[in-house]
Amino acid sequence: MSSDPWGRVDETGTVYVRTAEGEQVVGSWQAGSPEEALAYFERKYEGLVVEIGLLEKRVKTTDLSAKDAQSAIDHLLAQVDEHHAVGDLAALRTRLDGLVATVEARREERKVQKAKQTDAARESKQALVKEAEELAQSDQWRSAGERLRALVDTWKGLPRLDRKSDDELWHRFSHARSAFSKRRKAHFASLDAQREEARKAKEKLVAEAESLSGSTDWGGTAARYRELMTDWKAAGRAQREAEDDLWNRFRGAQDVFFAARGEVFAERDAEQTENLKTKEELAAEAERLLPVKDLKAARAAFRALNERWEAVGHVPRDARPRVEGRMQTVERALQESEENEWRRTNPEALARATGLTGQLQAAVDKLRTQIDTARASGNNARADKLAKELEGRQALLDQALKGLQEFGG
């Protein structure tokens, strides 16, 4: 019979292990000596020690799931409980029980962590739903559409909740996206209809613009083109390709008209520049008639100049007031000379002026006599009063004499 502190082999080859509950049969050994039997089952014990050590390390240092860890522990417990090894089986069970407690604690930690993750995922998904529902009312079609696509990617990266909660939130989220897509589709359908109406309206504008491109009614056609441009802007935009083509045709028709008008205006401007030069020469010639010395000759010369003036065509508009003003100044000077001559040679006016001067002269002479008489008699007050009256009559006489001189009197 052979034995050690944890086991023995009896005469029949039966191997026992010592436990707190007493000896337990490990197995039987017939192939060799009792020492070899104990050594074999002791090696099995050492194997269990190694396996338990490895499991402890995995539980401590890896993310081994609680389910897999418990399965490994149960497997080792079964081997310990079946007493198929010789050694301190109680110590192994204690270590395995410790692992069970560790795994259970880990399970609770992960349960709490999972609950936190679930709560966080719920809050995140609720926030995504809220933002999606707000975006569903947006008219910023491009940016809102891009943001909704980004929200979908974010949603896919979040953990799932319980089926009911996840389905309810997803239903709201999906409904918001559908509502936005429906509104966007309706908007662009309406926009397409508006653009088609704009295309039709602009087709008509282009047709009229092209029909006017050969017109020589420069003022009226230019005004109509301005009206067409106003109508063009009011019509809105057509589809991009159609818009570009229509605009090129519309602009091209205008360019044809305005290029032709520009050539005509350039010729007209050159002609008007020459006309201005001629009229400036005529104005200078008219100005040499002043001051008037021989009214009859000056009037004849001015009439001749004016006939030549009227025969000359238009001048540039900005120069017209200046050059016409020069001729008008000469004409006014001639008119004033005529008026002065008429006043000087009018017999009735001369008679009136002569009679008035004689009356005033007589009144002045009379007042002077009356003043001398008053002072001689010592009536200075009357003399002073008469002197003031004399001042007024003398002023009127001076004015009348000046007028008479204008008649050559």
URDANOR-V495358 format. One record per backbone hydrogen bond with DSSP energy under -1.0 kcal/mol. NH is the residue of the N-H (numbers start at 1). CO is the residue of the C=O. E is the energy in kcal/mol with one decimal. If there is no record, write none. Layout:
BEGIN
nh=NH co=CO e=E
nh=NH co=CO e=E
END
This chain:
BEGIN
nh=2 co=9 e=-1.5
nh=4 co=7 e=-3.5
nh=8 co=16 e=-1.4
nh=9 co=2 e=-3.5
nh=10 co=14 e=-2.3
nh=13 co=10 e=-1.8
nh=15 co=27 e=-4.1
nh=16 co=8 e=-3.0
nh=17 co=24 e=-2.6
nh=18 co=6 e=-2.5
nh=19 co=22 e=-1.1
nh=22 co=19 e=-1.5
nh=24 co=17 e=-2.7
nh=26 co=15 e=-3.4
nh=27 co=15 e=-1.3
nh=29 co=13 e=-2.6
nh=37 co=33 e=-1.7
nh=38 co=34 e=-2.6
nh=39 co=35 e=-2.6
nh=40 co=36 e=-2.1
nh=41 co=37 e=-2.0
nh=42 co=38 e=-2.4
nh=43 co=39 e=-1.9
nh=44 co=40 e=-1.6
nh=45 co=41 e=-1.7
nh=46 co=42 e=-2.4
nh=47 co=43 e=-2.3
nh=48 co=44 e=-1.8
nh=49 co=45 e=-2.4
nh=50 co=46 e=-2.4
nh=51 co=47 e=-2.6
nh=52 co=48 e=-2.9
nh=53 co=49 e=-2.3
nh=54 co=50 e=-2.7
nh=55 co=51 e=-2.4
nh=56 co=52 e=-2.6
nh=57 co=53 e=-2.1
nh=58 co=54 e=-2.4
nh=59 co=55 e=-2.6
nh=60 co=56 e=-2.0
nh=61 co=57 e=-2.7
nh=62 co=58 e=-2.0
nh=69 co=65 e=-2.5
nh=70 co=66 e=-2.6
nh=71 co=67 e=-2.0
nh=72 co=68 e=-2.1
nh=73 co=69 e=-2.4
nh=74 co=70 e=-2.8
nh=75 co=71 e=-1.9
nh=76 co=72 e=-2.0
nh=77 co=73 e=-3.1
nh=78 co=74 e=-2.3
nh=79 co=75 e=-1.4
nh=80 co=76 e=-2.3
nh=81 co=77 e=-3.4
nh=82 co=78 e=-1.8
nh=83 co=80 e=-1.2
nh=84 co=79 e=-1.2
nh=86 co=41 e=-1.6
nh=89 co=87 e=-2.0
nh=92 co=88 e=-1.5
nh=93 co=89 e=-2.6
nh=94 co=90 e=-2.5
nh=95 co=91 e=-2.3
nh=96 co=92 e=-2.7
nh=97 co=93 e=-3.1
nh=98 co=94 e=-2.3
nh=99 co=95 e=-2.1
nh=100 co=96 e=-2.4
nh=101 co=97 e=-2.1
nh=102 co=98 e=-2.5
nh=103 co=99 e=-3.2
nh=104 co=100 e=-2.5
nh=105 co=101 e=-2.6
nh=106 co=102 e=-2.7
nh=107 co=103 e=-2.8
nh=108 co=104 e=-2.4
nh=109 co=105 e=-2.6
nh=110 co=106 e=-2.8
nh=111 co=107 e=-2.2
nh=112 co=108 e=-2.8
nh=113 co=109 e=-3.1
nh=114 co=110 e=-3.1
nh=115 co=111 e=-2.2
nh=116 co=112 e=-2.5
nh=117 co=113 e=-2.9
nh=118 co=114 e=-2.8
nh=119 co=115 e=-2.7
nh=120 co=116 e=-3.0
nh=121 co=117 e=-2.9
nh=122 co=118 e=-2.7
nh=123 co=119 e=-2.7
nh=124 co=120 e=-2.7
nh=125 co=121 e=-2.8
nh=126 co=122 e=-2.7
nh=127 co=123 e=-2.4
nh=128 co=124 e=-2.3
nh=129 co=125 e=-2.6
nh=130 co=126 e=-2.5
nh=131 co=127 e=-2.5
nh=132 co=128 e=-2.6
nh=133 co=129 e=-2.6
nh=134 co=130 e=-1.8
nh=135 co=131 e=-2.7
nh=136 co=132 e=-1.6
nh=137 co=134 e=-1.4
nh=138 co=135 e=-1.8
nh=141 co=139 e=-1.9
nh=144 co=140 e=-3.0
nh=145 co=141 e=-1.7
nh=146 co=142 e=-2.4
nh=147 co=143 e=-2.2
nh=148 co=144 e=-2.4
nh=149 co=145 e=-1.9
nh=150 co=146 e=-1.9
nh=151 co=147 e=-2.1
nh=152 co=148 e=-1.8
nh=153 co=149 e=-1.7
nh=154 co=150 e=-2.2
nh=155 co=151 e=-2.7
nh=156 co=152 e=-2.4
nh=157 co=153 e=-1.1
nh=158 co=155 e=-1.8
nh=166 co=162 e=-2.9
nh=167 co=163 e=-2.6
nh=168 co=164 e=-2.4
nh=169 co=165 e=-2.4
nh=170 co=166 e=-2.5
nh=171 co=167 e=-2.3
nh=172 co=168 e=-1.9
nh=173 co=169 e=-2.6
nh=174 co=170 e=-3.3
nh=175 co=171 e=-2.3
nh=176 co=172 e=-2.2
nh=177 co=173 e=-1.9
nh=178 co=174 e=-2.4
nh=179 co=175 e=-2.7
nh=180 co=176 e=-2.3
nh=181 co=177 e=-2.5
nh=182 co=178 e=-2.6
nh=183 co=179 e=-2.4
nh=184 co=180 e=-2.9
nh=185 co=181 e=-2.5
nh=186 co=182 e=-2.3
nh=187 co=183 e=-2.6
nh=188 co=184 e=-2.6
nh=189 co=185 e=-2.0
nh=190 co=186 e=-2.4
nh=191 co=187 e=-2.8
nh=192 co=188 e=-2.5
nh=193 co=189 e=-1.9
nh=194 co=190 e=-2.6
nh=195 co=191 e=-2.6
nh=196 co=192 e=-2.0
nh=197 co=193 e=-2.2
nh=198 co=194 e=-2.6
nh=199 co=195 e=-2.4
nh=200 co=196 e=-2.2
nh=201 co=197 e=-2.5
nh=202 co=198 e=-2.6
nh=203 co=199 e=-2.1
nh=204 co=200 e=-1.6
nh=205 co=201 e=-1.8
nh=206 co=202 e=-2.8
nh=207 co=203 e=-2.3
nh=208 co=204 e=-2.2
nh=209 co=205 e=-2.7
nh=210 co=206 e=-2.8
nh=211 co=207 e=-1.8
nh=212 co=208 e=-1.5
nh=215 co=212 e=-2.3
nh=218 co=216 e=-1.9
nh=221 co=217 e=-2.9
nh=222 co=218 e=-1.9
nh=223 co=219 e=-2.1
nh=224 co=220 e=-2.1
nh=225 co=221 e=-2.6
nh=226 co=222 e=-1.8
nh=227 co=223 e=-1.8
nh=228 co=224 e=-2.6
nh=229 co=225 e=-2.3
nh=230 co=226 e=-1.8
nh=231 co=227 e=-2.4
nh=232 co=228 e=-2.4
nh=233 co=229 e=-2.2
nh=234 co=230 e=-1.8
nh=235 co=231 e=-1.3
nh=243 co=239 e=-3.6
nh=244 co=240 e=-2.5
nh=245 co=241 e=-1.9
nh=246 co=242 e=-2.9
nh=247 co=243 e=-2.6
nh=248 co=244 e=-2.2
nh=249 co=245 e=-1.9
nh=250 co=246 e=-2.9
nh=251 co=247 e=-3.2
nh=252 co=248 e=-2.1
nh=253 co=249 e=-2.3
nh=254 co=250 e=-1.8
nh=255 co=251 e=-2.6
nh=256 co=252 e=-2.0
nh=257 co=253 e=-1.9
nh=258 co=254 e=-3.1
nh=259 co=255 e=-2.2
nh=260 co=256 e=-2.0
nh=261 co=257 e=-2.7
nh=262 co=258 e=-2.3
nh=263 co=259 e=-2.0
nh=264 co=260 e=-2.1
nh=265 co=261 e=-3.1
nh=266 co=262 e=-2.3
nh=267 co=263 e=-2.0
nh=268 co=264 e=-2.7
nh=269 co=265 e=-3.1
nh=270 co=266 e=-2.0
nh=271 co=267 e=-2.3
nh=272 co=268 e=-3.2
nh=273 co=269 e=-2.1
nh=274 co=270 e=-1.7
nh=275 co=271 e=-2.3
nh=276 co=272 e=-2.5
nh=277 co=273 e=-1.9
nh=278 co=274 e=-2.1
nh=279 co=275 e=-2.6
nh=280 co=276 e=-2.4
nh=281 co=277 e=-1.7
nh=282 co=278 e=-2.1
nh=283 co=279 e=-2.7
nh=284 co=280 e=-2.2
nh=285 co=281 e=-2.0
nh=286 co=282 e=-2.4
nh=287 co=283 e=-2.4
nh=288 co=284 e=-1.1
nh=289 co=286 e=-1.9
nh=290 co=287 e=-1.4
nh=298 co=294 e=-2.7
nh=299 co=295 e=-2.7
nh=300 co=296 e=-2.0
nh=301 co=297 e=-2.5
nh=302 co=298 e=-2.5
nh=303 co=299 e=-2.3
nh=304 co=300 e=-2.0
nh=305 co=301 e=-2.3
nh=306 co=302 e=-2.7
nh=307 co=303 e=-2.1
nh=308 co=304 e=-1.9
nh=309 co=305 e=-2.3
nh=310 co=306 e=-2.6
nh=311 co=307 e=-1.3
nh=319 co=316 e=-1.2
nh=320 co=316 e=-1.1
nh=323 co=319 e=-2.1
nh=324 co=320 e=-2.5
nh=325 co=321 e=-1.8
nh=326 co=322 e=-1.2
nh=327 co=323 e=-1.2
nh=328 co=324 e=-2.4
nh=329 co=325 e=-1.9
nh=330 co=326 e=-1.5
nh=331 co=327 e=-2.4
nh=332 co=328 e=-2.5
nh=333 co=329 e=-1.9
nh=334 co=330 e=-2.1
nh=335 co=331 e=-2.2
nh=336 co=332 e=-2.5
nh=337 co=333 e=-2.0
nh=338 co=334 e=-2.2
nh=339 co=335 e=-2.3
nh=340 co=336 e=-2.6
nh=341 co=337 e=-2.4
nh=342 co=338 e=-2.4
nh=343 co=339 e=-2.5
nh=344 co=340 e=-2.2
nh=345 co=341 e=-1.9
nh=346 co=342 e=-1.0
nh=350 co=346 e=-2.4
nh=351 co=347 e=-2.7
nh=352 co=348 e=-2.5
nh=353 co=349 e=-2.5
nh=354 co=350 e=-2.6
nh=355 co=351 e=-2.8
nh=356 co=352 e=-2.4
nh=357 co=353 e=-2.0
nh=358 co=354 e=-2.2
nh=359 co=355 e=-2.2
nh=360 co=356 e=-2.3
nh=361 co=357 e=-2.5
nh=362 co=358 e=-2.3
nh=363 co=359 e=-2.2
nh=364 co=360 e=-2.4
nh=365 co=361 e=-2.5
nh=366 co=362 e=-2.3
nh=367 co=363 e=-2.3
nh=368 co=364 e=-2.1
nh=369 co=365 e=-1.9
nh=370 co=366 e=-2.4
nh=371 co=367 e=-2.1
nh=372 co=368 e=-2.2
nh=373 co=369 e=-2.3
nh=374 co=370 e=-2.2
nh=375 co=371 e=-2.4
nh=376 co=372 e=-2.1
nh=377 co=373 e=-1.8
nh=378 co=375 e=-1.0
nh=379 co=374 e=-2.7
nh=380 co=378 e=-1.6
nh=383 co=379 e=-1.9
nh=384 co=380 e=-2.7
nh=385 co=381 e=-2.1
nh=386 co=382 e=-2.5
nh=387 co=383 e=-1.9
nh=388 co=384 e=-1.8
nh=389 co=385 e=-1.6
nh=390 co=386 e=-2.0
nh=391 co=387 e=-1.7
nh=392 co=388 e=-1.4
nh=393 co=389 e=-2.1
nh=394 co=390 e=-2.9
nh=395 co=391 e=-1.9
nh=396 co=392 e=-1.9
nh=397 co=393 e=-2.4
nh=398 co=394 e=-2.6
nh=399 co=395 e=-1.9
nh=400 co=396 e=-2.3
nh=401 co=397 e=-2.6
nh=402 co=398 e=-1.9
nh=403 co=399 e=-2.1
nh=404 co=400 e=-2.2
nh=405 co=401 e=-1.9
nh=406 co=402 e=-1.0
nh=408 co=405 e=-1.7
nh=409 co=404 e=-2.1
END
